[in-house]
Amino acid sequence: MPLSPDAQRVVDNSAARMAKAMHEIPVAELRAALAASAIPVVTPIHQSRDVVVPSAGGGVRVRIYRPSDDPGLPVVQWMHSGGFAVGNLDQNEEYLRKLSIASQAVIVSVDYRLAPEHPCPAALDDCREVWEWITSAPDELRSVDVTRAVLAGESAGGALSFALSHQLRDEGLPLPAAQISLYGTAVMEVTNPEHATALLSPEDCYWFWGMYVPDPADRNSRQASPGLAPDLGGLPPALVVTAEIDPTRDGTEEYARRMQEAGVQVDLRRYEGMMHGFATMTTVLPAAKELFDRIVDYLAEVFTRQR
């Protein structure tokens, strides 16, 4: 089916605001444009604070959202979208405040290093440093329950969730209670070129991947394309979300099915009539609000199972 009418309006409005396709815009200019379009913050929350997590790369800034002072809250590590090259802590501020309150979880949003200045594996390294910090139960998190820690991300952030889950499994390190990927890729491959929109085209995909992994041969590495791993057993349970109109949709769905075949508990959901990038548009897309509610329910299921 084509884009739903409300999704088509979003895409048309985005196309009207952008004089060029994303891959034709200098990355610094694109970063500034996306930063300027962040959803205004209107939801009050008990606490939001920035902390710098020590790391080999010079420190990773994170933003911690806390819905209450209750001890023993579960925790979600969130990785933002942006093709590994754009995005920051502000872009999901309103969404994550709402998610923290609705799920009653501490959320740690990661300001990972961006390509092309910092190519692969810089972003993955930063996310791993933050994960190891979270699971060490630092004072800054004030008695979170690390047995109920989840990895989650949108687009590039979802890809980082996949890659980090593999890395942790392979090295025998503490695994998340679950992983959530909102149309993140497990393999750097365009499988549905017919599903291009102003929000993501095949050319945009290759442009972003080219900044993050400049050598095409390296795009088959486990750090860039964990879905190429022959063994998917032993990975954390996963909520895998795809959008019907997405150039990378089939590759992500195939990865989810392969995880299921390997014995991983996977909840795979495709949102018909939606495009890549829809998830955080909860005020204009009913499907995004439906997905938000599903994420909250999924987290509740995971947190209850881990008690």
URKABEL-V697881 format. One record per run of one state. SS is the DSSP state (H for helix, E for strand, C for the rest). FROM is the first residue (numbers start at 0). LEN is the number of residues. Records with the same first field share a line. If there is no record, write none. Layout:
SS = FROM-LEN + FROM-LEN
This chain:
C = 0-4 + 17-4 + 24-2 + 36-10 + 53-6 + 66-7 + 79-13 + 103-1 + 111-10 + 135-3 + 141-4 + 154-1 + 170-7 + 182-10 + 195-1 + 197-2 + 200-1 + 212-3 + 220-5 + 228-9 + 245-3 + 261-4 + 275-10 + 305-2
H = 4-13 + 21-3 + 26-10 + 92-11 + 121-14 + 138-3 + 145-3 + 155-15 + 192-3 + 201-11 + 215-5 + 225-3 + 248-13 + 285-20
E = 46-7 + 59-7 + 73-6 + 104-7 + 148-6 + 177-5 + 196-1 + 199-1 + 237-8 + 265-10
